[in-house]
């Protein structure tokens, strides 16, 4: 009773409200009156079950074991082996080394590999580059330099560097992305451990628009003419006039991509470097040459558009025209034609390449008004002359369109003269173009005035602009170029199996004018043009008459037998 009395006194004090709730002892303690009603074997009436002595002992032993084990390992690392680990920490270094990504392949338009990768025992860390043995595509493909190591065996340059051509221009896409591997090295440089941080990502394949077969054939024909006649170099190209895709593109002579990438043999590399015929120059895209008469179709279109002359109006070519000399009226300045052609209209003038006709429609003579140098320059630029091509693989040079401003820079003590206009009207004087610029221009004549940006990437949409020349005027020019094949200077391109339209050009080189460039441009089929072409043979003997036309004649005959799909 005493306990009960004391308990009652305590809870009298606790009856004060706490947090708004009055607590009664009956809510906390079990009623001892009811204890006999509980089944003690089922622990009824117990608030908690006490932990047994055995369980407590097992738990204590387990934790003691963990502490002892951890302490022993700590003693081993810090005391027993502490010096060894400290030395290893000081002496070991971490190095990162690349996991080289596989480079993407270069393919031609038919899927033929032009550049690919193979295992190489000399470079076990990465794949070696291999190039197709076909000739004629070196400048388009290019070559590369491999990653290089220092004297300790670590990479100072851990990427493949494209040096020229597509290997250079599209290096980032072809290269992919290297992975990273971390190496732990001891003081002797021995690999102790390694781990891969990032895996490499393979480069993308790139399909070019060129047909490697056509490049090989054109290159062989250029080299044959160079050896047989004595030309110093050459270039040839073929372009789809509907979309700007370059189907063939070659420059002669060329280097060997495999030898330059391998860096051996040194004697062959030295022969390329020292060759006076400049095999590293891509003549098709970066070579600048006087065009000669192949600009006449462009100036004919300009004269018709400006109503300087009608297609049927004839001009008499007696073999030359003469004008008074402004410094000595008793003397005359004579501008020769390459022969006397008699009376010729525009179509005939294009067919026989009459210089007198173009002197007169270019600079004017007696009663015949001319375009004048300003309008000549305007239309030449409208056809893409003096303009860098947009494709980084093709836009190697700008060229020159001569005019009064140009002459002030080049010849500050001399003014522009009518004779300069005459010479410009036949593609001489200071005019310089690349073969690709001329290919683009003649393509615009063929397709009705669409000046396309050439592309070397298969399926790439070409940018274009419109040449402001009426279709009826371009048609007259095309008819004149067809007449050049049926009865004019390009008659070597007359075939029973194909209708070709063309314009030849012979550009004099040097002060002595003993050497010439031989040109031919054109398109086919004449009735529904699909392709435009250009051939240049550089600096051959003046007396030679076998040049660009001969190359295209052999090429068309090869197409007829081996790739007739291009002639349809």
C-alpha positions as CSV (number, residue, x, y, z in Angstrom):
1,X,0.0,0.0,0.0
2,X,2.9,2.3,0.7
3,X,4.1,1.9,-2.9
4,X,0.7,2.7,-4.2
5,X,0.5,5.8,-2.0
6,X,3.8,7.1,-3.2
7,X,3.0,6.5,-6.8
8,X,-0.3,8.4,-6.4
9,X,1.6,11.3,-4.9
10,X,4.0,11.4,-7.9
11,X,1.2,11.4,-10.4
12,X,-0.6,14.2,-8.6
13,X,2.2,16.4,-9.7
14,X,2.1,15.0,-13.3
15,X,-1.5,15.8,-13.7
16,X,-0.5,19.2,-14.8
17,X,-1.2,19.6,-18.6
18,X,1.8,19.1,-20.8
19,X,1.4,20.0,-24.5
20,X,-2.3,20.1,-23.8
21,X,-2.6,16.3,-22.7
22,X,-3.3,15.0,-19.2
23,X,-1.4,11.7,-18.5
24,X,-2.8,9.1,-16.2
25,X,-0.6,6.3,-14.6
26,X,-2.9,3.7,-15.9
27,X,-1.9,4.7,-19.5
28,X,1.8,3.8,-18.8
29,X,2.0,0.9,-16.3
30,X,0.3,-2.4,-16.6
31,X,-2.4,-3.0,-14.1
32,X,-0.9,-5.6,-11.6
33,X,-4.4,-6.7,-10.8
34,X,-4.7,-8.1,-14.3
35,X,-1.3,-9.8,-14.4
36,X,-2.7,-13.3,-13.7
37,X,-4.7,-13.1,-16.9
38,X,-1.6,-13.0,-19.2
39,X,0.0,-16.1,-20.6
40,X,3.5,-15.5,-19.5
41,X,4.9,-18.3,-21.7
42,X,3.8,-16.2,-24.7
43,X,5.4,-13.1,-23.1
44,X,2.0,-11.5,-22.7
45,X,2.2,-8.5,-20.5
46,X,5.9,-7.9,-21.3
47,X,6.9,-4.5,-22.8
48,X,10.3,-5.8,-24.1
49,X,12.3,-9.1,-24.2
50,X,15.7,-8.9,-22.6
51,X,18.8,-9.8,-24.7
52,X,20.2,-13.2,-23.8
53,X,23.8,-13.6,-22.6
54,X,24.8,-15.8,-25.6
55,X,23.7,-13.2,-28.2
56,X,25.6,-10.5,-26.5
57,X,28.7,-12.6,-26.3
58,X,28.6,-13.5,-30.0
59,X,28.1,-9.8,-31.0
60,X,31.0,-8.7,-28.9
61,X,33.3,-11.4,-30.4
62,X,32.3,-10.3,-33.9
63,X,33.1,-6.6,-33.4
64,X,36.3,-7.5,-31.6
65,X,37.4,-9.5,-34.6
66,X,36.7,-6.7,-37.0
67,X,38.7,-4.2,-34.9
68,X,41.6,-6.6,-34.6
69,X,41.7,-7.3,-38.3
70,X,41.5,-3.6,-39.3
71,X,44.3,-2.8,-36.8
72,X,46.5,-5.6,-38.1
73,X,46.1,-4.4,-41.7
74,X,46.8,-0.8,-40.7
75,X,49.9,-2.0,-38.8
76,X,51.1,-3.9,-41.9
77,X,50.7,-0.9,-44.2
78,X,51.9,1.8,-42.0
79,X,54.6,0.0,-39.9
80,X,55.7,-3.3,-41.5
81,X,55.5,-2.1,-45.2
82,X,55.3,1.6,-44.7
83,X,58.7,2.4,-46.1
84,X,58.0,0.3,-49.2
85,X,54.7,2.0,-49.9
86,X,56.2,5.5,-49.3
87,X,59.0,4.8,-51.8
88,X,56.5,3.5,-54.3
89,X,54.4,6.6,-53.9
90,X,57.4,8.8,-54.4
91,X,58.8,6.9,-57.4
92,X,55.7,5.9,-59.3
93,X,54.2,8.2,-61.8
94,X,50.9,8.3,-63.7
95,X,50.9,8.8,-67.5
96,X,48.0,9.0,-69.9
97,X,48.4,7.4,-73.3
98,X,46.0,7.6,-76.2
99,X,43.9,4.7,-77.4
100,X,43.9,5.5,-81.1
101,X,40.6,5.7,-82.9
102,X,40.3,3.9,-86.2
103,X,40.4,6.5,-89.1
104,X,37.5,6.6,-91.5
105,X,37.9,5.4,-95.0
106,X,37.9,7.4,-98.2
107,X,35.7,5.9,-100.9
108,X,35.0,6.9,-104.5
109,X,31.5,7.3,-105.9
110,X,31.2,3.6,-106.6
111,X,32.3,2.6,-103.1
112,X,35.9,1.6,-104.1
113,X,38.3,2.2,-101.2
114,X,40.8,5.0,-101.9
115,X,42.2,5.1,-98.3
116,X,41.7,2.5,-95.6
117,X,43.5,1.0,-92.5
118,X,45.4,-2.2,-91.8
119,X,47.3,-3.6,-88.8
120,X,51.0,-2.8,-88.8
121,X,53.6,-4.5,-86.7
122,X,55.7,-1.3,-86.9
123,X,53.0,0.7,-85.2
124,X,51.2,-1.8,-82.9
125,X,49.3,0.9,-81.1
126,X,47.4,2.1,-84.1
127,X,46.4,1.0,-87.6
128,X,48.5,2.0,-90.7
129,X,47.0,3.9,-93.6
130,X,46.9,2.3,-97.0
131,X,46.1,4.0,-100.3
132,X,44.7,2.6,-103.5
133,X,47.4,1.7,-106.1
134,X,45.4,3.5,-108.8
135,X,47.1,6.6,-110.2
136,X,45.4,9.9,-110.8
137,X,43.8,10.8,-107.5
138,X,46.7,11.7,-105.3
139,X,45.9,15.5,-105.0
140,X,42.3,14.7,-104.2
141,X,43.1,12.1,-101.6
142,X,46.2,13.7,-100.0
143,X,48.2,11.9,-97.4
144,X,48.8,12.1,-93.6
145,X,51.4,12.0,-90.9
146,X,51.3,9.4,-88.1
147,X,51.4,10.2,-84.4
148,X,55.0,10.6,-83.1
149,X,56.8,9.7,-79.9
150,X,59.6,11.3,-77.9
151,X,62.8,9.6,-76.9
152,X,61.1,8.2,-73.8
153,X,58.5,6.5,-75.9
154,X,55.6,8.8,-75.1
155,X,53.5,10.5,-77.7
156,X,54.3,14.2,-78.4
157,X,51.7,14.2,-81.1
158,X,48.8,11.8,-80.5
159,X,46.8,12.4,-83.7
160,X,46.9,11.6,-87.3
161,X,47.5,14.8,-89.2
162,X,46.1,15.1,-92.8
163,X,48.6,17.0,-94.8
164,X,46.9,17.5,-98.2
165,X,43.7,16.7,-100.1
166,X,40.6,15.2,-98.4
167,X,42.9,13.7,-95.7
168,X,43.6,17.3,-94.6
169,X,40.3,19.1,-95.4
170,X,38.1,16.5,-93.7
171,X,40.7,15.4,-91.1
172,X,38.4,16.0,-88.1
173,X,35.5,13.9,-89.5
174,X,37.9,11.1,-90.6
175,X,39.9,11.1,-87.4
176,X,37.2,10.2,-84.9
177,X,38.1,10.7,-81.2
178,X,40.9,9.0,-79.4
179,X,40.3,7.2,-76.1
180,X,42.5,7.6,-73.0
181,X,44.4,4.9,-71.0
182,X,46.1,5.7,-67.7
183,X,49.4,3.9,-66.9
184,X,51.1,3.7,-63.5
185,X,54.9,3.5,-64.0
186,X,57.6,2.7,-61.5
187,X,61.0,4.4,-61.4
188,X,62.3,2.2,-64.2
189,X,59.4,3.1,-66.5
190,X,57.8,-0.4,-66.1
191,X,54.0,-0.4,-66.3
192,X,52.8,-1.4,-62.8
193,X,49.1,-1.0,-63.6
194,X,46.8,0.4,-66.2
195,X,43.1,1.4,-66.6
196,X,41.0,2.7,-69.5
197,X,39.4,6.1,-68.9
198,X,37.7,6.6,-72.3
199,X,37.1,4.3,-75.2
200,X,38.0,5.6,-78.7
201,X,35.3,6.6,-81.2
202,X,35.9,5.5,-84.8
203,X,36.1,8.2,-87.5
204,X,33.5,8.6,-90.3
205,X,33.9,7.2,-93.8
206,X,33.8,9.8,-96.5
207,X,32.5,9.1,-100.0
208,X,33.8,11.3,-102.7
209,X,32.1,12.1,-106.0
210,X,35.0,11.0,-108.2
211,X,35.2,7.8,-110.1
212,X,38.7,6.4,-109.5
213,X,38.6,4.6,-112.8
214,X,38.1,7.8,-114.8
215,X,40.9,9.5,-112.9
216,X,43.3,6.7,-113.7
217,X,42.5,6.8,-117.4
218,X,42.7,10.6,-117.7
219,X,46.0,10.7,-115.8
220,X,47.5,8.1,-118.0
221,X,46.5,10.0,-121.1
222,X,47.9,13.2,-119.8
223,X,51.2,11.6,-118.9
224,X,51.5,9.9,-122.3
225,X,51.1,13.3,-124.1
226,X,53.6,14.9,-121.7
227,X,56.2,12.3,-122.5
228,X,55.4,12.1,-126.2
229,X,55.3,15.9,-127.0
230,X,57.1,17.6,-124.1
231,X,54.4,19.3,-122.1
232,X,55.4,20.1,-118.5
233,X,52.2,19.2,-116.9
234,X,48.5,18.7,-117.3
235,X,45.1,18.6,-115.7
236,X,41.7,17.2,-116.6
237,X,38.2,17.2,-115.0
238,X,34.6,16.1,-115.6
239,X,31.6,17.6,-113.8
240,X,27.9,16.8,-113.7
241,X,26.2,19.9,-115.0
242,X,23.0,19.2,-113.1
243,X,24.3,19.1,-109.5
244,X,28.0,20.2,-109.6
245,X,29.5,16.8,-108.6
246,X,33.0,16.4,-109.9
247,X,33.2,13.0,-111.5
248,X,36.8,13.1,-112.5
249,X,39.7,15.3,-111.3
250,X,43.3,14.7,-112.0
251,X,46.6,16.6,-112.2
252,X,49.9,15.4,-113.7
253,X,52.4,14.7,-112.5
254,X,51.5,13.7,-109.0
255,X,53.1,12.3,-105.9
256,X,52.6,8.9,-104.3
257,X,50.4,9.2,-101.1
258,X,51.7,5.9,-99.7
259,X,55.3,6.8,-99.9
260,X,54.7,10.2,-98.3
261,X,52.6,8.8,-95.5
262,X,55.1,6.0,-94.8
263,X,58.0,8.5,-94.9
264,X,60.1,6.1,-97.1
265,X,62.0,5.5,-99.2
266,X,63.8,8.8,-98.7
267,X,65.1,8.8,-102.3
268,X,61.6,8.7,-103.7
269,X,60.5,11.6,-101.4
270,X,63.5,13.6,-102.5
271,X,62.6,13.0,-106.1
272,X,59.1,14.5,-105.6
273,X,60.5,17.5,-103.8
274,X,63.2,18.2,-106.4
275,X,61.1,17.5,-109.5
276,X,61.0,20.6,-111.6
277,X,57.5,19.5,-113.0
278,X,56.1,20.3,-109.5
279,X,54.2,17.1,-108.6
280,X,52.8,18.7,-105.4
281,X,51.0,21.4,-107.4
282,X,47.4,20.5,-108.1
283,X,47.1,22.0,-111.5
284,X,43.4,21.4,-111.8
285,X,42.5,23.6,-108.8
286,X,45.5,25.8,-108.0
287,X,47.3,26.1,-111.4
288,X,46.9,29.5,-113.1
289,X,47.1,29.6,-116.8
290,X,46.3,32.0,-119.7
291,X,43.1,30.5,-121.1
292,X,43.4,31.6,-124.8
293,X,40.3,31.0,-126.9
294,X,38.3,28.9,-124.4
295,X,37.0,32.2,-123.1
296,X,35.4,33.1,-126.4
297,X,32.1,31.3,-125.6
298,X,31.7,33.4,-122.5
299,X,32.4,36.7,-124.4
300,X,30.1,35.6,-127.2
301,X,27.3,35.2,-124.7
302,X,28.1,38.7,-123.3
303,X,28.1,40.3,-126.7
304,X,24.7,38.8,-127.5
305,X,23.2,39.8,-124.2
306,X,24.5,43.4,-124.5
307,X,23.3,43.5,-128.2
308,X,26.7,44.3,-129.4
309,X,26.1,42.0,-132.4
310,X,23.4,39.6,-133.6
311,X,24.1,35.9,-134.1
312,X,23.9,36.2,-137.9
313,X,25.9,39.3,-138.4
314,X,29.2,38.6,-140.2
315,X,32.6,40.0,-139.7
316,X,35.4,39.7,-142.3
317,X,38.7,38.2,-141.1
318,X,41.5,38.8,-143.6
319,X,44.0,37.5,-141.1
320,X,44.5,40.6,-139.0
321,X,43.3,44.1,-138.1
322,X,45.4,47.2,-137.9
323,X,45.0,50.4,-135.8
324,X,47.0,53.6,-135.6
325,X,49.8,53.7,-133.2
326,X,49.1,56.6,-130.7
327,X,52.8,57.3,-130.3
328,X,53.7,57.2,-134.0
329,X,50.8,57.9,-136.5
330,X,53.0,56.7,-139.3
331,X,53.1,53.2,-137.8
332,X,50.2,50.9,-137.2
333,X,49.6,48.3,-134.5
334,X,48.7,44.9,-136.1
335,X,46.7,42.3,-134.3
336,X,46.9,38.9,-136.1
337,X,44.4,36.1,-136.5
338,X,45.8,32.6,-136.6
339,X,44.6,32.5,-140.2
340,X,42.2,34.3,-142.6
341,X,38.7,33.0,-142.1
342,X,36.8,35.3,-144.5
343,X,33.2,36.3,-143.5
344,X,32.0,34.5,-140.3
345,X,29.0,34.9,-138.1
346,X,29.1,34.1,-134.4
347,X,28.5,30.3,-134.7
348,X,31.2,30.1,-137.4
349,X,33.6,32.3,-135.4
350,X,33.3,30.0,-132.4
351,X,33.8,26.9,-134.7
352,X,36.9,28.2,-136.4
353,X,38.1,30.3,-133.4
354,X,38.4,33.6,-135.3
355,X,40.5,36.0,-133.4
356,X,39.5,39.0,-135.6
357,X,35.9,38.4,-134.9
358,X,36.5,38.5,-131.1
359,X,38.9,41.5,-131.4
360,X,36.0,43.4,-132.9
361,X,33.2,42.4,-130.6
362,X,35.5,42.8,-127.6
363,X,37.2,46.1,-128.3
364,X,35.3,47.4,-131.3
365,X,36.8,48.2,-134.8
366,X,35.7,50.8,-137.3
367,X,31.9,50.5,-137.5
368,X,31.6,47.5,-135.3
369,X,31.0,48.5,-131.7
370,X,32.6,46.4,-128.9
371,X,31.9,45.3,-125.3
372,X,34.8,47.3,-123.9
373,X,36.9,46.0,-121.0
374,X,34.5,47.0,-118.3
375,X,31.6,44.9,-119.7
376,X,34.0,42.1,-120.6
377,X,35.2,41.9,-117.0
378,X,31.6,42.1,-115.7
379,X,30.6,39.0,-117.7
380,X,33.7,37.0,-117.0
381,X,33.1,37.5,-113.3
382,X,29.4,36.5,-113.8
383,X,30.7,33.2,-115.2
384,X,32.9,32.7,-112.2
385,X,36.3,34.0,-113.3
386,X,38.4,35.7,-110.7
387,X,36.6,33.9,-107.9
388,X,37.7,31.4,-105.4
389,X,35.7,28.2,-105.5
390,X,33.7,27.4,-102.3
391,X,34.8,23.8,-101.8
392,X,38.1,23.9,-99.8
393,X,39.3,20.9,-101.8
394,X,38.8,22.8,-105.1
395,X,39.3,26.5,-104.4
396,X,43.0,26.7,-104.7
397,X,43.5,30.0,-106.6
398,X,41.5,33.1,-107.7
399,X,43.1,34.1,-111.0
400,X,43.3,37.4,-112.8
401,X,40.9,39.4,-115.0
402,X,43.0,42.2,-116.5
403,X,41.7,45.7,-116.6
404,X,42.8,49.4,-116.1
405,X,42.9,49.1,-112.3
406,X,45.0,45.9,-112.5
407,X,47.4,47.5,-115.0
408,X,47.9,50.5,-112.7
409,X,49.3,48.1,-110.1
410,X,51.2,45.8,-112.4
411,X,52.5,48.5,-114.8
412,X,52.1,51.8,-113.0
413,X,53.9,53.8,-115.8
414,X,51.6,52.5,-118.6
415,X,48.0,53.2,-119.3
416,X,45.3,50.8,-120.5
417,X,45.1,50.6,-124.3
418,X,42.7,49.3,-126.9
419,X,45.3,46.6,-127.8
420,X,45.1,45.4,-124.2
421,X,41.3,45.0,-124.7
422,X,41.9,43.1,-128.0
423,X,44.3,40.7,-126.3
424,X,42.0,40.1,-123.4
425,X,39.1,39.3,-125.7
426,X,41.0,36.2,-126.9
427,X,42.1,35.1,-123.5
428,X,45.6,36.5,-123.5
429,X,47.5,39.4,-121.9
430,X,47.2,39.1,-118.1
431,X,44.2,36.8,-117.9
432,X,44.8,33.8,-115.7
433,X,42.3,31.0,-114.8
434,X,42.3,27.6,-113.2
435,X,41.0,24.6,-115.1
436,X,38.2,24.2,-112.5
437,X,37.0,27.8,-113.1
438,X,36.7,27.1,-116.8
439,X,34.9,23.8,-116.1
440,X,32.4,25.6,-114.0
441,X,31.9,28.3,-116.6
442,X,31.3,25.9,-119.5
443,X,28.9,23.9,-117.3
444,X,26.8,27.1,-117.0
445,X,26.7,27.4,-120.8
446,X,25.6,23.8,-121.0
447,X,22.9,23.8,-118.4
448,X,21.2,27.1,-119.3
449,X,23.0,29.6,-117.0
450,X,23.2,27.8,-113.7
451,X,26.6,28.6,-112.2
452,X,27.1,25.7,-109.8
453,X,29.7,25.4,-107.1
454,X,31.6,22.2,-107.8
455,X,31.7,19.7,-105.1
456,X,33.8,16.6,-104.4
457,X,31.4,15.1,-101.9
458,X,29.0,12.5,-103.2
459,X,25.4,13.6,-102.8
460,X,26.2,17.0,-101.5
461,X,23.9,19.8,-102.7
462,X,25.8,22.4,-104.7
463,X,25.2,26.1,-104.2
464,X,24.4,27.9,-107.3
465,X,23.6,31.3,-108.8
466,X,22.1,32.4,-112.1
467,X,24.1,33.9,-114.9
468,X,22.0,36.7,-116.3
469,X,22.2,35.6,-120.0
470,X,19.0,34.7,-121.9
471,X,18.6,31.0,-122.9
472,X,18.3,32.0,-126.5
473,X,21.8,33.6,-126.4
474,X,23.3,30.6,-124.6
475,X,21.8,28.3,-127.2
476,X,23.6,30.2,-130.0
477,X,26.9,29.7,-128.1
478,X,26.1,25.9,-127.7
479,X,25.4,25.7,-131.4
480,X,28.7,27.3,-132.2
481,X,30.5,24.9,-129.9
482,X,28.8,21.9,-131.6
483,X,29.9,23.4,-135.0
484,X,33.5,23.4,-133.7
485,X,33.2,19.6,-133.5
486,X,31.3,18.9,-136.7
487,X,33.5,21.1,-138.9
488,X,35.9,23.3,-136.8
489,X,38.9,23.2,-134.5
490,X,37.5,20.3,-132.3
491,X,36.7,17.9,-135.1
492,X,38.7,15.2,-133.4
493,X,35.8,14.8,-131.0
494,X,33.3,13.9,-133.7
495,X,32.0,10.4,-133.0
496,X,29.2,8.3,-134.4
497,X,28.2,7.1,-130.9
498,X,28.2,10.5,-129.1
499,X,27.5,14.1,-129.9
500,X,30.0,16.5,-128.2
501,X,30.2,20.3,-128.2
502,X,33.6,21.8,-127.5
503,X,35.9,24.8,-127.7
504,X,39.6,24.6,-128.2
505,X,42.2,27.0,-127.0
506,X,45.9,27.6,-127.6
507,X,47.5,30.2,-125.2
508,X,50.9,31.6,-125.9
509,X,53.3,31.6,-123.0
510,X,56.3,33.8,-122.3
511,X,57.8,36.8,-124.1
512,X,59.3,34.7,-126.9
513,X,55.9,32.8,-127.3
514,X,57.7,29.6,-128.2
515,X,55.6,27.5,-125.9
516,X,51.8,27.2,-125.5
517,X,49.1,25.8,-123.3
518,X,46.7,23.4,-125.1
519,X,43.1,23.6,-123.9
520,X,39.8,22.0,-124.7
521,X,36.5,22.6,-122.9
522,X,33.0,21.2,-123.7
523,X,30.0,19.2,-122.7
524,X,28.1,16.1,-123.8
525,X,25.7,14.8,-125.0
526,X,25.0,18.0,-127.0
527,X,21.2,17.5,-127.2
528,X,20.8,17.0,-123.4
529,X,24.0,17.9,-121.6
530,X,24.9,15.8,-118.6
531,X,28.6,16.4,-118.2
532,X,31.1,19.3,-118.8
533,X,34.8,18.7,-119.3
534,X,38.1,20.5,-119.3
535,X,41.6,19.4,-120.3
536,X,44.8,21.4,-120.0
537,X,48.3,20.5,-121.2
538,X,50.9,23.0,-119.9
539,X,53.8,24.5,-121.8
540,X,54.3,22.4,-124.9
541,X,56.2,23.3,-128.1
542,X,54.4,25.8,-130.2
543,X,54.6,23.7,-133.4
544,X,52.8,20.8,-131.7
545,X,49.1,20.4,-132.8
546,X,48.2,17.3,-130.7
547,X,47.1,18.2,-127.2
548,X,43.8,18.5,-125.3
549,X,41.6,17.3,-128.1
550,X,43.7,14.1,-128.5
551,X,43.4,13.4,-124.7
552,X,39.6,13.7,-124.8
553,X,39.3,11.7,-128.0
554,X,41.1,8.8,-126.3
555,X,39.0,9.2,-123.2
556,X,35.7,9.1,-125.0
557,X,36.7,6.0,-126.8
558,X,37.6,4.4,-123.5
559,X,34.2,5.4,-122.0
560,X,32.4,3.8,-125.0
561,X,34.1,0.5,-124.4
562,X,34.4,0.4,-120.6
563,X,32.0,2.8,-119.0
564,X,29.1,3.4,-121.4
565,X,26.8,4.6,-118.6
566,X,28.5,8.0,-118.8
567,X,27.5,8.4,-122.5
568,X,23.8,7.8,-122.2
